């Protein structure tokens, strides 16, 4: 038997005694030898078990878990950032395309109106003196049509049409008066939201009235009712041009 080893009759193995051989230490292995076919059930050869292995393996697992978590978080952040940038670029392209279509449509409508005016003027130059009155009526009507088109465009693209209607109505009401506003239901919420900003009048109530057109307003005070509809304003323009 080699020096430093002692035979144990109850086991078919040799045990290293530290006192007998101080230079010896357990072997380092990368597997659990209790699961091998060479070790008795529930018994491991102490020469083959590394007392530091469990700690090293546990630390390696923790480091791998932490690194995997950090890598996954970084990859998820980058994927989300790229997705957000792609979505923003797509939305910007859609907005630019829609704006271009609206500009082209407005340009086409204004071009048609100007062409009508030019045709009317060209035809008017051939009129005889008795036709001046008729020419004035044509030009007046065309001017009103252009005004209606421009106002209609303002109602389509403007963001403050409800406020404009309220201020048109209130401008004809004495200062510090208490008024009730009648608005189209589509403008009701917008007007209610701005009543706190109106300082020169006291707005007692805002009534949703479907008979009032979108972008129009009616202000009612004591013994006074002001119709600030755009249609009424255009009628006054037509009357003034025909005067």
Protein Blocks (a to p, Z undefined) as FASTA:
>chain_A
ZZhiacdfkbccddddfklmmmbccdddfbdfklpmkbcehiacfklpcfklmmmmmmmm
mmmmmmmmmmmmmmmmmmmmmmmmmmmmmmmmmmmmmmmmmmmmmmmmmmmmmmmmmmmm
mmmmmpcfklmmmmmmmmmmmmmmmmmmmmmmmmmmpcklmmmmmmmmmmmgcehiacdd
dddfklmmmmmmmmmmpmkbccfbdcddfkbcghiacdddehiacdfbfklmmmmmmmmm
mZZ
